[in-house]
Amino acid sequence: MIDKKHITGIILAGGKSSRMGTDKGFLLLNKKPFVKYSIDALEPLVSEIIIVSDNEAYDAFGVKRVDDIMKDAGPIAGIYSGLVASKNEYNIILSCDIPLVNSNLLKKLVLAIDDISEIIQVESNGKSMPLIAMYKKACKDIFKEVFDTGERRLRMAIKACNSKNITLETKEEVLTTNVNTKDQFKTVENEYNR
């Protein structure tokens, strides 16, 4: 397994959260902010953690925070900004709105590292999850090229890279639930309190 000293954890917390009406990283599950769940899941596997967000309130978590280099451009910009700031070749990208994620699930990304894949994504419920994924630092150049063509869809940037998926067991799929609405938040709360 790749040593954690070669891995950075990058948490994307720059989204608009328009459907929730509030910054999702600060939503509380069992009195703990969502972003802290991301930090806790990453910590055993990485040597540095970076939060990508223009919101200075994230500085309270004691990890490095970087602004989005390209404003209002979605996850392509967030991933690019994190990869530029990272000092490591391997980077676990994690959205801040997946509070049930844990280190065991993220470890599968580390174990799946090979010589050819530039991106390794979790696959859950038959869907690729590019915001629970391992990215090589070199992807930043490809993402910048895609961005410069005017493309903002993350899947198009991923298509330009060499990627593979790792499929989760059915019982693990709930760990990838991301919260965009109040209903999804209720689902996560119920799962957490089971």
Buried (B, 14 or more C-beta within 10 A) or exposed (E): EBEBEBBBBBBBBBBEBEEBEEBBBBBEBEEEBBBBBBBBBBBEBBBBBBBBBEBEEBEEBEBBBBEBBBEEBBBBBBBBBBBBBBEBBBBBBBBBBBBBBBEEBBBBBBEBBEEEBBBBBBBBEEEBBBBBBBBBBEBBEBBBEBBEEEBBEBEEBBEBBEBBBBEBEEEBBBBBBBBBEEEBBEBBBEBBEE
